Amino acid sequence: MNTLKFFSALLLLGLLSCTEKVIEADLLIVNGLVYDGSDTIPKSTSIAIKNDTIVFVGTKDVDLFKAKKTIDAKDLIVAPGFIDPHTHADRELKDPDLSHNLPFLLQGVTTVVVGNDGDSFFPSSEYRQQYEAHGIGTNALMLVGHGTLRKQVMGTSNREASKDEILKMQALIHKEMEAGAFGMSTGLFYSPGSYATTEEVIALAKTVAEHNGMYDTHLRDESSYTVGLIAAITEAIEIGRQAKLPIHISHIKCLGVDVWHQSDSIIQLIESARKEGIQVTANQYPYDASATGLKAAVVPRWAESGGKDSLFIRYDDKMVRASILEETKKNIFRRGGPEKLLIVKTEDSLYVGKTLLEISKIMGRSPEETVFELLKKSYVRVASFNMNPEDIHNFMQQPWVVTGSDGNTGHPRKYGSFPRKYDTYVRKDSIIDLATFINGSTSKTAELLGIEKRGKLLPGYYADLIIFNPETFQDQADYTDAFQFSKGLIFSIINGKLAVSDGKFTGALNGKVLHKKSTNSLN
């Protein structure tokens, strides 16, 4: 009898195994080396996708799948799509001809954050509707810019906000958060954000905290312009302490020889705050040169109060001009000197690719006078070579630092940040390992931003994932030609659909505008 039961059980198990349910999928990925976004050891697993969702991750016989398309990822790496926490891609997303977002997409980025540095499109609901109407190539989530709201309420004046003005800004933030923003960004280095007191920022951050949002900041000082780098870090931490919300420091760096080698002190400050329970994180781009507007880089803030017209009224006043030029000269030195400031964008193509020193010789003027001659004609962007490798490596190795691009026109980071970090700092220099790079470009970023069900390759998560060739994945853009797409990305899948196939853009606009409440589109 026992023998009969034993063989009956075996027969039943055999029948069950023969009738194992077939998994239907739109896409099936097999034979790849899979980094799921959280583990440190890759696995050789299959991934099945149905509609916009991952429905299976594991090992099963290929015959148990019924897939419309199968991707053989042999010798390739499969990872969650990269999430870029600091971009200026909103300038392209609003343009139907550029909304494919290819500079980011071909880096392996599947989600971009916009509205950084205190500068956001307002009101965000109008732009969300535009993005959804014409389609976007990557997912996008929005921050509300403190500087933008300050302009709405106060203009560009250099003064403290009154209680009534703070209440008005809080009301605007409330509306923007209700409309789906993930948090507030500040550009405390830039006008008009630089005119705000810490108390003003704390008051507005408390409104963000009521909506469970986060605070992203371009620090008040990344060098020795005003309060100094250490004091600016301390201010950011204090905002998190008082407002009780997560603090994210954008493009963390030690900018300029005055503050080189301060990374150890900064890390200690942040570690201490984290032990206290303050959620402090940062992003970093993998370059030794920053990029910003020439005016923001070297012109004193007090001189530009009120905007460009006010700046040149002061500059044309002989009594004031000497002070402006003297402070501009000091700021040029702080940036490493005129030979370290490379013009990457201006209306006069003659000057693009030349340093401020070279242009000053062409004009026959001092470097500081040349600044204002250039600014009279147009907006000017510069790449500023001002960072030390020791600090770059030190920040990159911290578990609370994730990858970001600060992608903007004229700097190669817009086209190459993520592949460059892999090729230079993982593959060549071994500053971090591959799992650290992937996790710090995916799940950790999703967590700090508060994005649900993205950043990991798990069943039930949205199907945002990439497949790249570990031998060829690298940046192509540099400071002489910042507009070259990266190479080595073989497939990109966004919301379950192919955006890149066999290394080429499919033309499909698969991105969604993510909403804080649902982390999905508003539809």
C-alpha positions in Angstrom: 0.0 0.0 0.0 2.8 2.4 0.9 4.6 1.5 -2.3 1.4 2.3 -4.3 1.0 5.7 -2.6 4.6 6.5 -3.3 4.3 5.8 -7.1 0.9 7.6 -7.2 2.6 10.7 -5.7 5.4 10.5 -8.2 2.8 10.2 -11.0 0.9 13.2 -9.7 4.1 15.3 -9.5 4.9 14.3 -13.1 1.5 15.3 -14.3 1.8 18.7 -12.5 5.2 19.3 -14.0 3.9 18.5 -17.4 1.0 20.9 -17.0 3.1 23.8 -15.6 1.4 27.0 -16.7 2.9 28.7 -19.8 3.9 32.3 -19.2 2.7 34.7 -21.8 4.9 37.7 -22.5 5.4 40.5 -25.0 9.2 40.3 -24.5 11.5 37.6 -23.1 15.1 38.3 -22.3 17.4 35.3 -22.0 21.1 34.4 -21.5 22.1 37.8 -20.1 24.2 38.6 -17.1 21.5 40.3 -14.9 22.2 42.9 -12.3 18.8 43.5 -10.7 19.6 46.9 -9.2 20.0 45.9 -5.6 22.2 42.7 -5.4 25.9 42.8 -5.6 26.3 39.5 -7.5 24.8 39.2 -11.0 22.7 36.2 -12.0 21.9 34.4 -15.3 18.2 34.7 -15.2 15.4 35.2 -17.7 13.1 38.2 -17.6 9.5 38.2 -19.0 7.6 41.4 -19.7 3.9 41.8 -20.3 2.4 45.2 -21.2 4.4 47.7 -19.1 5.3 45.3 -16.3 7.9 42.7 -15.4 6.0 39.4 -14.9 8.8 37.0 -14.3 12.5 37.0 -13.2 14.1 33.6 -12.7 15.2 30.4 -14.3 12.7 28.4 -16.4 12.8 26.3 -19.5 12.4 28.7 -22.5 9.6 26.4 -23.8 7.5 27.4 -20.8 7.2 30.9 -22.2 5.0 32.1 -25.0 6.7 35.4 -26.1 6.0 37.7 -29.0 9.7 38.6 -29.1 12.8 37.0 -27.5 16.0 38.9 -27.0 19.2 36.8 -26.7 21.4 38.8 -24.3 24.4 36.5 -24.4 27.6 38.3 -23.4 25.6 41.4 -22.5 24.7 43.0 -19.2 21.0 43.4 -18.3 20.2 46.1 -15.8 17.4 48.4 -14.7 17.2 51.6 -16.7 19.3 54.4 -15.3 17.6 57.2 -13.4 19.2 60.6 -13.8 18.3 62.8 -10.8 19.6 66.1 -12.2 19.0 67.2 -15.8 17.9 70.2 -17.8 16.1 67.9 -20.3 12.8 69.8 -19.9 14.1 72.2 -22.5 14.0 69.4 -25.0 11.0 67.6 -23.7 8.8 70.5 -24.5 9.9 70.5 -28.1 8.1 67.8 -30.2 11.2 67.6 -32.5 13.5 66.9 -29.6 11.3 65.2 -27.0 12.8 61.8 -27.9 15.5 62.8 -25.4 18.2 60.9 -27.3 21.3 62.3 -25.5 20.0 60.7 -22.3 18.2 57.7 -23.9 21.4 56.5 -25.6 23.3 56.6 -22.3 20.9 54.0 -20.9 18.8 56.6 -19.0 15.1 55.7 -18.9 13.9 58.4 -16.4 15.1 62.0 -16.0 14.4 64.5 -13.3 13.6 68.1 -14.5 13.2 71.4 -12.7 16.6 71.4 -11.0 18.7 74.2 -9.7 15.6 76.1 -8.5 14.5 76.6 -12.1 11.3 74.9 -13.3 8.7 75.5 -15.9 5.6 77.0 -14.4 3.0 76.0 -14.0 4.1 72.4 -14.3 0.6 71.1 -15.2 0.8 72.9 -18.6 4.1 71.3 -19.5 3.0 67.9 -18.3 0.1 68.2 -20.7 2.4 69.2 -23.5 4.7 66.2 -22.8 1.9 63.8 -22.8 0.3 65.3 -25.9 3.3 65.0 -28.2 5.1 62.1 -26.4 8.5 61.8 -24.7 11.3 59.4 -25.2 12.1 58.8 -21.5 10.1 59.0 -18.3 10.2 62.3 -16.6 9.4 63.6 -13.1 9.2 67.2 -12.0 10.6 69.3 -9.2 9.2 72.7 -8.4 11.9 75.4 -8.6 12.3 77.8 -5.6 13.8 80.5 -7.8 10.9 80.2 -10.2 8.4 80.7 -7.5 10.4 83.6 -6.0 10.3 85.3 -9.4 6.5 84.8 -9.5 6.1 86.5 -6.2 9.0 88.9 -5.8 10.7 89.3 -9.2 14.5 89.2 -9.2 15.1 91.7 -6.4 17.9 91.2 -3.9 16.0 91.3 -0.6 14.5 89.1 2.0 11.0 87.8 1.5 8.2 89.1 3.8 5.9 86.8 5.8 3.2 87.5 3.3 5.5 86.7 0.3 6.5 83.4 2.0 2.9 82.5 2.4 2.3 83.2 -1.3 5.2 81.0 -2.3 4.0 78.2 0.1 0.6 78.4 -1.6 2.3 78.0 -5.0 4.4 75.1 -3.8 1.2 73.4 -2.5 -0.4 73.6 -5.9 2.7 72.3 -7.7 3.0 69.4 -5.2 -0.7 68.6 -5.7 -0.1 68.6 -9.4 2.4 65.8 -9.0 5.8 67.4 -8.3 8.2 65.1 -6.4 9.8 67.9 -4.4 11.4 71.3 -4.5 14.8 72.3 -5.9 16.9 75.3 -5.0 19.7 77.1 -6.8 21.1 79.0 -3.8 24.2 79.9 -5.8 22.2 81.6 -8.5 20.1 84.7 -8.6 17.4 85.0 -7.3 17.7 82.0 -5.1 20.9 83.4 -3.6 18.9 86.3 -2.2 16.9 83.9 0.0 17.6 83.4 3.7 17.9 80.0 5.2 14.7 80.7 7.1 12.8 81.3 3.9 14.0 78.0 2.4 13.1 76.1 5.6 9.6 77.6 5.6 9.0 76.5 2.0 10.7 73.1 2.6 8.2 72.5 5.4 5.3 72.8 2.9 7.1 70.2 0.7 7.5 67.9 3.7 3.7 68.1 4.2 3.4 66.4 0.8 6.0 63.8 1.5 8.4 65.4 -1.0 12.1 65.8 -1.1 14.5 68.8 -1.2 17.1 69.0 -3.9 19.7 71.7 -3.7 22.4 73.4 -5.7 24.4 74.5 -2.6 24.7 78.2 -1.8 28.5 77.8 -2.3 30.5 75.0 -3.8 33.7 77.0 -3.4 34.7 80.1 -1.5 32.4 82.7 -3.2 30.3 83.6 -0.2 29.7 81.4 2.9 32.1 78.7 1.7 31.6 75.0 0.9 31.5 73.6 4.4 29.0 76.2 5.6 26.8 75.6 2.5 26.7 71.8 3.4 25.9 72.7 7.0 23.0 74.9 5.7 21.6 72.1 3.6 21.7 69.7 6.6 20.0 72.3 8.8 17.2 72.7 6.3 16.6 68.9 6.4 16.8 69.0 10.2 14.3 71.8 10.6 11.9 70.9 7.8 12.1 67.1 8.5 12.4 66.0 4.9 15.1 64.2 2.7 17.9 66.4 1.5 19.6 65.7 -1.8 22.8 67.6 -2.7 23.1 68.0 -6.5 26.5 67.6 -8.3 28.5 67.4 -5.1 32.0 68.7 -5.6 34.9 70.7 -4.3 35.0 73.5 -6.8 38.3 75.4 -7.1 41.7 75.2 -5.5 40.5 77.1 -2.4 38.4 74.1 -1.3 40.3 71.1 -2.8 40.7 68.2 -0.4 37.7 69.2 1.7 35.8 66.0 0.7 36.9 64.2 3.9 35.4 66.9 6.1 32.2 67.0 4.0 31.8 63.3 4.2 32.2 63.4 8.0 29.5 66.1 8.2 27.1 64.1 6.1 27.7 60.8 7.9 27.1 62.5 11.2 23.8 63.9 9.9 22.7 60.6 8.6 23.5 59.0 12.0 21.2 61.7 13.5 18.4 60.4 11.2 18.6 63.2 8.6 18.2 61.6 5.2 21.1 63.2 3.3 22.2 62.0 -0.2 24.0 63.5 -3.2 24.5 63.0 -6.9 27.8 63.4 -8.8 28.8 63.7 -12.5 32.0 61.9 -13.5 34.0 64.9 -14.9 36.6 67.2 -13.5 35.0 70.3 -15.2 31.8 71.9 -14.2 29.6 73.9 -16.5 27.4 76.9 -15.9 26.6 80.3 -17.3 29.6 82.7 -17.6 27.6 85.3 -15.6 26.8 82.8 -12.8 30.4 81.7 -12.7 32.2 85.0 -12.3 29.8 88.0 -12.0 29.1 89.1 -8.3 25.5 88.4 -7.3 24.8 91.8 -6.0 25.6 93.3 -9.4 23.0 91.3 -11.2 20.1 92.0 -8.8 17.2 93.0 -11.0 18.3 91.2 -14.1 20.6 91.8 -17.1 19.5 95.4 -17.7 20.2 96.3 -14.1 23.6 94.6 -14.3 24.7 96.8 -17.2 23.3 100.0 -15.7 25.6 99.3 -12.8 28.5 98.3 -15.1 28.2 101.5 -17.1 28.4 103.6 -13.9 32.1 104.4 -13.5 31.8 104.6 -9.7 30.5 101.0 -9.6 32.4 99.4 -12.5 35.7 99.1 -10.6 34.1 97.1 -7.8 32.3 94.8 -10.3 35.5 94.2 -12.3 37.6 93.6 -9.1 35.2 90.9 -7.8 34.8 89.4 -11.3 38.6 89.1 -11.5 38.7 87.3 -8.1 36.0 84.9 -9.2 37.9 84.1 -12.4 40.9 83.3 -10.3 38.7 81.2 -8.0 37.7 79.2 -11.1 41.3 78.5 -11.9 42.1 81.5 -14.1 40.9 82.6 -17.5 42.8 79.8 -19.2 40.5 77.3 -17.3 37.2 78.8 -18.6 36.3 77.2 -21.9 33.4 78.8 -23.9 31.0 76.1 -24.9 28.0 78.0 -26.0 27.4 81.6 -27.3 25.7 83.1 -30.3 29.1 84.0 -31.8 30.5 80.7 -33.1 34.0 82.4 -33.4 34.4 82.1 -29.6 33.1 78.6 -29.0 35.9 76.2 -28.1 38.2 79.1 -27.0 39.2 80.0 -23.4 38.4 83.3 -21.8 42.1 84.0 -21.9 42.3 83.4 -25.7 39.2 85.6 -26.3 40.6 88.4 -24.1 43.7 88.5 -26.3 41.6 88.6 -29.4 39.6 91.5 -28.0 42.6 93.3 -26.5 40.9 93.6 -23.1 41.5 92.1 -19.7 39.7 88.8 -19.0 37.3 90.5 -16.6 36.4 93.2 -19.1 36.0 90.5 -21.8 33.4 88.8 -19.6 31.1 91.8 -20.0 31.8 92.2 -23.7 30.6 88.7 -24.2 27.6 89.0 -21.9 26.4 92.2 -23.8 26.0 90.1 -26.9 24.3 86.9 -25.7 24.0 84.3 -23.0 27.4 82.4 -22.6 28.1 79.0 -21.1 31.5 77.9 -19.9 33.1 74.6 -18.9 35.3 75.3 -15.8 38.1 72.9 -15.1 38.2 73.2 -11.3 38.1 69.8 -9.6 40.7 67.5 -8.0 40.7 63.7 -8.8 41.1 62.8 -5.1 37.8 64.6 -4.2 36.0 63.1 -7.2 37.1 59.6 -6.2 36.3 60.1 -2.5 32.7 61.2 -3.2 32.1 58.5 -5.8 32.9 55.8 -3.3 30.3 56.9 -0.7 27.1 54.7 -0.6 24.9 57.7 -0.4 26.2 59.3 -3.7 24.4 58.3 -6.9 25.1 59.1 -10.6 23.7 62.3 -12.1 24.6 64.2 -15.2 23.4 67.8 -14.7 23.1 67.4 -18.5 23.0 70.7 -20.3 24.0 72.0 -23.7 27.8 72.3 -24.4 29.2 70.0 -21.7 29.9 66.4 -22.7 28.1 65.2 -19.5 24.7 65.6 -21.3 25.7 62.9 -23.8 28.1 60.7 -21.8 27.8 60.8 -18.0 26.7 57.2 -17.3 28.8 55.4 -19.9 31.8 57.5 -18.8 31.4 56.6 -15.2 31.3 52.9 -16.2 34.1 53.0 -18.7 36.5 55.3 -16.8 35.8 54.6 -13.1 34.6 51.0 -13.2 36.3 49.4 -16.1 39.6 51.3 -16.4 40.4 52.8 -13.0 38.5 50.4 -10.7 37.4 53.2 -8.4 34.1 51.4 -7.8 32.8 48.0 -9.0 30.1 47.3 -11.5 27.3 46.5 -9.0 28.0 49.7 -7.1 27.7 51.7 -10.3 24.5 50.0 -11.4 22.8 50.2 -8.0 23.9 53.8 -7.6 22.3 54.6 -11.0 19.1 52.8 -10.5 17.5 51.6 -7.2 19.2 54.0 -4.9 18.2 56.9 -7.0 14.6 55.7 -7.2 14.5 55.3 -3.4 15.8 58.8 -2.6 13.4 60.4 -5.1 10.4 58.4 -3.8 9.7 56.6 -7.2 7.8 53.4 -6.7 8.2 50.2 -8.6 11.2 51.4 -10.7 14.9 51.0 -10.4 14.9 47.2 -9.8 14.3 44.1 -12.0 11.6 42.5 -9.9 8.2 41.0 -10.8 5.5 43.7 -10.5 7.9 46.5 -11.3 7.6 48.7 -14.3 9.6 47.3 -17.2 12.3 49.9 -17.5 15.5 48.1 -18.4 18.6 48.3 -20.5 21.0 45.8 -22.2 24.5 47.0 -22.9 27.8 45.5 -24.2 30.4 45.7 -21.4 33.2 45.8 -23.9 31.9 48.8 -25.9 29.7 50.8 -23.5 31.5 54.2 -23.4 31.1 57.9 -23.9 32.0 59.6 -27.2 31.4 63.3 -26.3 34.3 65.4 -25.1 35.0 69.1 -24.6 35.9 69.7 -28.2 32.7 68.0 -29.5 30.2 67.7 -26.7 27.4 66.5 -29.0 28.4 62.9 -29.7 26.0 60.1 -28.7 27.4 57.3 -26.5 27.9 53.8 -27.8 27.4 50.3 -26.6 23.7 50.4 -25.6 22.1 47.5 -27.4 18.5 47.6 -26.1 16.5 50.0 -24.0 13.0 49.0 -22.9 10.8 51.7 -21.3 7.4 50.9 -19.9 7.6 47.5 -21.5 8.3 48.7 -25.1 11.5 48.9 -27.1 13.0 52.4 -27.4 16.4 51.1 -28.6 16.8 47.9 -30.6 20.1 46.5 -31.8 21.7 49.9 -30.9 19.3 52.1 -32.8 16.5 54.3 -31.7 13.2 52.7 -32.7 11.4 56.1 -33.0 9.0 55.1 -30.3 8.2 57.6 -27.6 7.6 55.3 -24.6 8.1 57.6 -21.7 5.6 58.8 -19.2 5.3 61.8 -16.9 5.6 60.3 -13.4 3.3 61.6 -10.7 4.2 61.7 -7.1 1.0 60.1 -5.9 1.0 57.2 -8.3 4.5 57.5 -9.9 2.7 56.9 -13.2 1.2 59.2 -15.8 -1.8 61.3 -14.9 -3.9 59.4 -17.5 
